[in-house]
């Protein structure tokens, strides 16, 4: 799973959930900030994206039936201001 954060008035969080072994994209996984109800669901290509006025945490949790839940840190893009 990967996640990116772009700074600005509205924050855009986007990424892709992938199978750790096969690297295949995982559709319809639940992705949310740990400890909150803020999140999204991946599309048929395993991609997720949502917009926020503020960043509610620094780690995302991805869950889908048949897989172990995993978390990843949200990182700032190097060219963001």
Backbone torsions as a table, in degrees:
resi	resn	phi	psi	omega
1	UNK	NA	141.9	175.9
2	UNK	-129.2	155.6	179.2
3	UNK	-147.4	142.9	177.5
4	UNK	-133.2	155.2	-177.7
5	UNK	-133.9	127.2	178.9
6	UNK	-111.2	124.6	-178.4
7	UNK	-73.4	156.0	177.6
8	UNK	150.8	-171.3	-179.5
9	UNK	-63.0	-46.2	175.6
10	UNK	-111.0	127.7	-179.4
11	UNK	-88.3	134.3	175.9
12	UNK	-109.7	121.4	177.2
13	UNK	-106.2	126.9	178.9
14	UNK	-147.1	155.4	179.0
15	UNK	-178.4	-171.9	-179.4
16	UNK	-135.6	135.8	174.6
17	UNK	-98.5	126.3	-177.4
18	UNK	-127.9	153.7	173.1
19	UNK	-69.5	128.6	-176.1
20	UNK	-62.2	-34.4	-176.6
21	UNK	-86.0	-47.5	-173.7
22	UNK	-96.8	-14.4	-176.6
23	UNK	67.8	11.3	176.4
24	UNK	-72.5	145.3	176.5
25	UNK	-71.5	143.3	-177.6
26	UNK	-110.2	112.9	179.2
27	UNK	-77.9	151.8	170.5
28	UNK	61.8	32.5	173.4
29	UNK	-84.3	146.2	175.6
30	UNK	-87.0	128.7	179.4
31	UNK	-124.4	125.3	179.6
32	UNK	-148.2	157.0	174.1
33	UNK	-69.3	132.4	-179.1
34	UNK	-60.4	131.4	178.5
35	UNK	83.0	7.5	179.6
36	UNK	-133.4	178.9	172.6
37	UNK	-107.2	9.3	-179.3
38	UNK	-81.8	123.0	179.7
39	UNK	-176.0	-166.5	-177.0
40	UNK	-153.6	174.9	175.6
41	UNK	-120.1	139.0	178.7
42	UNK	-69.2	150.9	177.7
43	UNK	-83.3	-169.5	-177.0
44	UNK	-65.9	-15.5	178.4
45	UNK	-101.1	9.2	179.1
46	UNK	79.0	9.3	-177.8
47	UNK	-94.8	143.8	173.6
48	UNK	-131.8	154.3	178.5
49	UNK	-160.5	135.0	172.0
50	UNK	-151.3	158.8	-176.4
51	UNK	-116.1	141.1	-177.6
52	UNK	-137.7	153.0	174.1
53	UNK	-80.4	-25.7	177.2
54	UNK	-147.3	156.0	-178.9
55	UNK	-84.5	114.8	-174.9
56	UNK	-81.1	-2.9	-179.8
57	UNK	-179.0	-177.9	-178.4
58	UNK	-118.9	5.7	178.8
59	UNK	-137.3	141.1	176.8
60	UNK	-109.6	147.9	176.7
61	UNK	-116.4	131.1	177.1
62	UNK	-115.4	133.7	-179.9
63	UNK	-137.8	141.2	174.7
64	UNK	-156.8	144.8	-179.8
65	UNK	-58.6	134.3	178.6
66	UNK	93.3	-4.7	179.9
67	UNK	-127.9	155.2	173.6
68	UNK	-76.6	136.2	177.7
69	UNK	-62.9	145.0	179.5
70	UNK	-140.6	156.8	177.8
71	UNK	-128.1	157.8	-178.9
72	UNK	-146.1	146.7	177.2
73	UNK	-74.7	144.5	174.1
74	UNK	-84.3	127.9	-178.6
75	UNK	-111.4	151.5	176.1
76	UNK	-85.0	135.2	174.0
77	UNK	-65.4	139.7	-176.0
78	UNK	-60.0	-33.4	-177.2
79	UNK	-93.6	9.7	178.5
80	UNK	-77.2	152.9	177.2
81	UNK	-125.2	NA	NA
